[in-house]
Amino acid sequence: MIANNADIINLLKSSGFLWGETQESLLARYLGEIREWNAYASLVSQGDLEKLEMHVVDSLSLGDKCQDIVY
């Protein structure tokens, strides 16, 4: 899980994300829901499920870039 991956957390922090226990807990819950419901609804492929945390980081890293487009 992401809680054990200091590199990912450091990447998020260096990208300007406020990161603490609350965010970590919410993200772990979200990832758990995706994993649980994936068995019923095929939300992501099995290969992507194994690297789900990295997909989240990729998506979050686009946040500051998308902000320029919206505003």
C-alpha positions as CSV (number, residue, x, y, z in Angstrom):
1,M,0.0,0.0,0.0
2,I,1.0,3.6,-0.4
3,A,1.6,4.0,3.4
4,N,4.7,1.9,3.1
5,N,6.1,3.7,0.0
6,A,8.2,6.7,1.1
7,D,9.2,7.5,-2.4
8,I,5.6,8.0,-3.6
9,I,4.8,10.1,-0.5
10,N,8.0,12.2,-1.1
11,L,7.0,12.7,-4.7
12,L,3.6,14.0,-3.7
13,K,5.0,16.3,-1.1
14,S,7.6,17.7,-3.6
15,S,4.8,18.3,-6.0
16,G,3.2,20.6,-3.5
17,F,0.6,18.2,-2.1
18,L,-0.3,18.6,1.5
19,W,0.2,15.1,2.8
20,G,-0.6,13.7,6.3
21,E,-2.4,10.9,8.0
22,T,-5.8,12.1,6.8
23,Q,-4.8,12.1,3.2
24,E,-3.0,8.8,3.5
25,S,-6.0,7.2,5.2
26,L,-8.4,8.5,2.6
27,L,-6.2,7.3,-0.3
28,A,-5.8,3.9,1.3
29,R,-9.6,3.7,1.6
30,Y,-10.1,4.7,-2.0
31,L,-7.6,2.2,-3.3
32,G,-9.2,-0.5,-1.1
33,E,-12.6,0.3,-2.7
34,I,-11.2,0.0,-6.2
35,R,-9.6,-3.3,-5.4
36,E,-12.8,-4.6,-3.8
37,W,-15.2,-3.5,-6.5
38,N,-12.8,-4.5,-9.3
39,A,-13.9,-8.1,-8.8
40,Y,-17.5,-7.2,-9.6
41,A,-17.1,-4.4,-12.2
42,S,-13.7,-4.8,-13.8
43,L,-12.7,-1.3,-13.1
44,V,-9.1,-1.8,-14.1
45,S,-7.1,-4.6,-15.6
46,Q,-5.2,-7.1,-13.3
47,G,-1.9,-5.6,-14.5
48,D,-3.0,-2.1,-13.6
49,L,-4.4,-3.2,-10.3
50,E,-1.0,-4.4,-9.3
51,K,0.5,-0.9,-9.9
52,L,-2.6,1.2,-8.9
53,E,-0.7,3.5,-6.6
54,M,1.6,4.6,-9.4
55,H,-1.5,5.4,-11.5
56,V,-2.8,7.6,-8.7
57,V,0.5,9.4,-8.5
58,D,0.5,10.0,-12.2
59,S,-3.0,11.4,-12.1
60,L,-2.2,13.7,-9.1
61,S,1.0,14.9,-10.7
62,L,-1.1,16.4,-13.5
63,G,-3.1,18.6,-11.1
64,D,-0.9,21.6,-11.2
65,K,-0.6,21.4,-15.0
66,C,-4.4,21.2,-15.5
67,Q,-4.9,24.2,-13.2
68,D,-3.2,26.4,-15.8
69,I,-5.6,25.2,-18.5
70,V,-8.7,25.7,-16.4
71,Y,-7.8,29.2,-15.1
